[in-house]
Amino acid sequence: MSDSPVARVSRPHGPFIGREFKFWKRRRQLPFRKSEAELSLLGNLQGNNQVAAPTQAKSASVPNTKGPDVKPRLLLMGLRRSGKSSIASVVFHKMPPNETLFLESTTRIQKDSIHSFMDFQVWDFPGQLEYFESAFDLEDIFGSLGALVWVIDAQDDYLDSVARLNRTILTVQQFYPGINIEVFIHKVDGLSDEYRTDTFQDIVQRISDELSDAGYENAPVHYYLTSIYDYSVFEAFSKVIQKLIPNLSTLENLINTLANNCGFEKTYLFDVLSKIYIASDTRPVDMACYEMCSDYIDVIVDISELYSWDHPSRKRLGEQIQEAESHVVLHDQTMIHLMEMNKYVICLPMHSLNILIENCRYLCLVSVIRNPEAKDKRGLIDMNCRTFQDALNEVFSRSWEEGSAPQDGGSTAEIK
Ligand SMILES: Nc1nc2c(ncn2[C@@H]2O[C@H](COP(=O)(O)OP(=O)(O)OP(=O)(O)O)[C@@H](O)[C@H]2O)c(=O)[nH]1
């Protein structure tokens, strides 16, 4: 079976592992910035000559990626052995974390096309690559970039990595100020809570000092504590991807309405293949809820694969519903409810980054309900989820550019 559950070791983690930290309170709140194409010209005109301007540099090892079918890119960068390939393998290829011990060092840029809810590319950069040398065309690396994920090995001496990151941020800020810089303070599974907090604060301080010395008070830099041995890396990647989704607030409003009306404690809209969630209600993230929902998807995927094989002696008993829909009540009366969101197949360009929303086939809504009476109201929950599904399809079938998506959850019924 291709999608067997990932054997993931859950380790105890501190209160803010995997969550996003914004230390740039003073920065302007611009959730979706202009595309790099629009901004690179401005960057060139500003004329700081520390490195060659992107359009002037010569292309060498990085092939030209310009063209109509360029997909948005996530770059994984950081020093050697910091854990970049491990993160890509665990998140996008379901590799069990222990098997990353056998990964060989990356020697060339690894390009991974992810075909899922969104079509995008993940580029894994070898730690030793000197991409600021004139042999590399910065436009090919940073143009049409969704986000730069910088991985720092928190178990190792990180000063070198921080210095290199600072250099990278300054250059990126100069030429591509719209790129989100996502700093994964990684491998924190081996650190005590206290050491983890100290390391986190030290790294943030060093980066913010350097940037404010250079006059970049509002650089879009976000920090996450991550490890492949728990769900923090999925949580962090979810936040990274969410920043690329226009009208995220519309999706969140829809989910909030649904969650309020149904009494859901937490609701996630998951991408089934990667188990990244593309939106959730706006209540604080609870890692335990995320873990339950994520594991439940694995169970459902496995069961549906088991029973979806064509068998000559098996006959359909009647009309089948298209979407998987399921719930389970746990020993403490917590209910997990799952519904696949695959009603329509649509293909839309998303604004600024030209992301293709291939379809809703890969999306599923998973909710946690702690109300013991919820199982008696499953009919109402199902009905509300279907209303949400219609609203979601309506959002996706409208132009993102117009911003004309509905702002509420339609006529979902309230559960008292
Ligand atoms: N404890 C711990 N080890 C990790 C974690 N992530 C990765 N590792 C280990 O770190 C080592 C290096 O990981 P890689 O993914 O190969 O590192 P890389 O950054 O891709 O290295 P290069 O390809 O040389 O640039 C491997 O032995 C992984 O098992 C983590 O979250 N916790």
The ligand as an ORCA input file, in Angstrom:
! r2SCAN-3c Opt
* xyz 0 1
  N      17.346     14.080     15.973
  C      16.973     14.484     14.760
  N      17.720     14.153     13.675
  C      17.306     14.596     12.464
  C      16.123     15.378     12.306
  N      15.996     15.662     10.989
  C      17.027     15.094     10.353
  N      17.815     14.445     11.235
  C      19.043     13.693     10.934
  O      20.018     14.591     10.440
  C      20.880     13.902      9.527
  C      21.105     14.728      8.291
  O      19.902     14.865      7.597
  P      19.793     15.223      6.041
  O      18.341     15.362      5.755
  O      20.581     14.295      5.204
  O      20.501     16.660      6.027
  P      20.652     17.649      4.782
  O      20.459     19.026      5.337
  O      19.754     17.258      3.658
  O      22.180     17.445      4.405
  P      22.913     17.727      2.998
  O      22.232     16.887      1.973
  O      24.334     17.299      3.249
  O      22.818     19.198      2.705
  C      20.236     12.552      9.259
  O      20.950     11.574      9.975
  C      18.823     12.679      9.826
  O      18.318     11.453     10.368
  C      15.361     15.701     13.482
  O      14.317     16.360     13.451
  N      15.829     15.225     14.674
*
